[in-house]
Amino acid sequence: MPRRETPFIPDQYYHFYNRGNNRQAVFFEPKNYVYFLKSIKKYLRGKVEIIAYCLMPTHYHILARVLHIKTSFKNLGGLEQRDDEVRRFLHQSHQQAFRPGGSLFQGQFQAKPVKTDKHLLNLCAYIHANPVKDGLAPSPEMWDFSNYLEWMGLRNGTLVNREFITENFGTAEEYGKFVTEYIRSRKMDEEFQNYIRDFER
């Protein structure tokens, strides 16, 4: 599949996501998740600012703001299966992650611009609630492979923007209530429901 050359818009928020080929798992043990996060830091540093992320066994979600005016699909392409180092590591970590001649991820990663402030806030909750929605954890703080713990001040980490939290939610406690209410009711406006339905297919 040819790489897209479409440039991103500086200061625009984007939702990056992808899943395993044929919906198969791509992360099998903690060191797989940790290595992928290190790769995110390596390849995206100076290009985007990570707002929220969640890595799941079969897929990932990253919400980020583009920083660099020259950022494009081409120079973000090393994030996943285009990067031989990441591919080799995951392959060695679990041989079943690959099929002969197959690829790890389902094509190139997707990147959707976040069009409204309301969608931006809802997307934060959706990403952090993902492990609960999929039955992998009873609550967001029980899933180690997202930055929800950083948001809540329960873990030190570098992939978090506390100013974003303050400006949009006031306090970590208020954000926690926002996520809890989303998990409890799953009620969001129809436009956002259609948006998430698009990438859950």
C-alpha positions in Angstrom: 0.0 0.0 0.0 1.6 3.4 -1.0 2.1 5.9 1.7 0.0 9.0 1.7 1.8 12.3 1.4 -1.1 14.4 2.7 0.3 17.0 5.2 -1.2 17.5 8.6 -2.4 20.9 9.8 -0.4 22.4 12.6 -2.3 22.8 15.9 -5.0 20.5 14.7 -6.0 17.5 16.8 -6.0 14.1 15.2 -7.2 10.6 16.2 -4.6 8.0 15.1 -5.7 4.4 15.2 -5.1 1.0 13.8 -5.8 -2.6 14.5 -4.1 -5.9 14.0 -4.3 -7.6 10.6 -7.6 -9.6 10.5 -8.3 -8.2 14.0 -5.5 -10.4 15.5 -3.6 -9.5 18.6 -0.4 -7.4 18.2 0.5 -7.0 21.8 0.9 -10.2 23.8 2.9 -9.2 26.9 3.9 -6.1 28.8 7.2 -5.6 27.0 5.4 -5.4 23.7 3.3 -2.4 25.0 6.4 -0.8 26.5 8.4 -1.1 23.4 5.6 0.4 21.3 5.3 3.4 23.7 9.1 3.9 23.4 8.7 3.9 19.6 6.0 6.5 19.9 8.3 8.8 21.9 11.1 8.2 19.4 9.2 8.8 16.2 6.7 11.4 17.2 8.8 13.6 19.4 8.8 17.2 18.1 6.1 16.3 15.5 3.0 15.8 17.7 2.0 16.3 21.3 0.3 13.2 22.8 -2.9 14.0 24.6 -4.5 10.6 25.3 -3.6 7.1 24.3 -4.6 3.5 24.9 -3.0 0.4 23.7 -5.2 -2.7 23.5 -4.2 -6.3 22.6 -5.7 -5.9 19.1 -5.5 -2.2 18.4 -4.5 1.2 19.6 -5.8 4.8 19.9 -3.7 7.9 20.1 -5.1 11.5 20.3 -2.5 14.0 19.5 -2.0 17.6 18.4 0.3 18.2 15.4 3.1 20.6 16.1 5.4 20.7 13.1 4.3 22.4 9.9 6.1 19.7 7.7 4.6 16.7 9.5 3.0 14.3 7.0 1.9 10.7 6.7 5.3 10.0 5.2 7.4 11.1 8.2 5.0 9.4 10.6 5.1 6.2 8.7 7.8 4.6 10.8 5.4 4.3 13.8 4.2 0.8 13.2 4.8 -2.0 10.7 6.9 0.3 8.4 9.5 0.3 11.2 11.6 -2.8 10.9 13.0 -2.5 14.4 9.5 -2.5 15.9 8.4 -5.3 13.6 11.4 -7.5 14.6 10.9 -6.9 18.3 7.3 -7.9 18.2 8.0 -10.8 16.0 10.7 -12.1 18.4 8.5 -11.5 21.4 5.8 -13.7 20.1 6.2 -15.7 16.9 2.4 -16.0 16.5 2.1 -12.3 16.0 2.9 -12.9 12.3 1.7 -15.1 9.5 4.2 -15.9 6.7 4.2 -13.1 4.3 1.6 -11.2 6.3 1.7 -7.8 8.0 1.2 -7.0 11.6 -1.2 -4.1 11.3 -4.3 -3.7 9.1 -2.7 -1.5 6.5 -1.4 2.0 7.2 -2.6 3.8 10.4 -5.6 6.0 10.1 -5.7 9.7 11.2 -8.9 11.5 11.6 -9.0 15.2 12.3 -11.1 16.1 15.4 -13.6 18.6 14.1 -15.2 20.1 17.3 -14.2 20.8 20.9 -17.1 18.5 22.1 -15.7 15.6 20.0 -12.2 16.3 21.4 -13.4 15.9 25.0 -15.6 12.9 24.2 -12.7 11.2 22.4 -10.5 11.5 25.5 -13.2 9.6 27.5 -13.7 7.1 24.8 -10.0 6.3 24.5 -9.5 5.9 28.2 -12.7 3.9 28.7 -11.8 1.4 25.9 -10.4 -1.3 28.2 -13.6 -1.2 30.3 -15.8 -1.2 27.2 -13.9 -4.3 25.9 -14.1 -6.1 29.3 -10.3 -6.1 29.9 -10.4 -4.0 33.1 -13.1 -3.1 35.6 -12.1 0.6 35.5 -9.7 2.7 33.5 -7.1 3.0 36.2 -6.8 -0.8 36.3 -5.4 -0.8 32.7 -1.6 0.0 32.6 -1.3 0.7 28.9 -3.0 4.1 28.6 -2.1 7.5 30.1 -5.3 7.6 32.2 -3.1 7.1 35.3 -1.0 10.1 34.3 -4.2 12.2 33.8 -5.4 11.3 37.3 -2.0 12.0 38.9 -1.6 8.4 39.9 1.6 7.7 37.9 4.5 9.8 36.6 4.9 9.8 32.8 6.0 12.0 30.0 3.1 11.3 27.6 0.6 13.7 29.2 -0.3 17.4 28.9 -1.6 18.7 32.3 -2.4 22.1 30.9 -4.8 20.4 28.5 -6.5 18.7 31.4 -6.8 22.0 33.4 -8.1 24.0 30.4 -10.7 21.5 29.4 -11.8 19.7 32.5 -10.6 21.8 35.4 -9.2 19.1 37.6 -8.3 15.4 37.3 -11.2 14.6 39.7 -13.6 16.3 37.3 -12.2 14.4 34.4 -12.5 11.1 36.3 -16.2 11.9 36.9 -16.6 12.6 33.2 -15.1 9.3 32.2 -17.1 7.4 34.9 -20.3 9.0 33.6 -19.4 8.0 30.0 -18.8 4.4 31.1 -22.1 4.3 33.1 -24.4 5.8 30.5 -22.5 5.5 27.2 -24.6 8.5 26.1 -23.0 10.8 23.6 -24.4 12.9 20.8 -25.4 11.1 17.6 -22.7 12.7 15.5 -20.0 11.4 17.8 -21.6 8.0 17.9 -21.5 7.9 14.1 -17.8 9.0 14.3 -16.8 6.1 16.6 -18.9 3.7 14.7 -16.8 4.4 11.7 -13.6 3.0 13.2 -15.2 0.2 15.2 -16.3 -1.6 12.0 
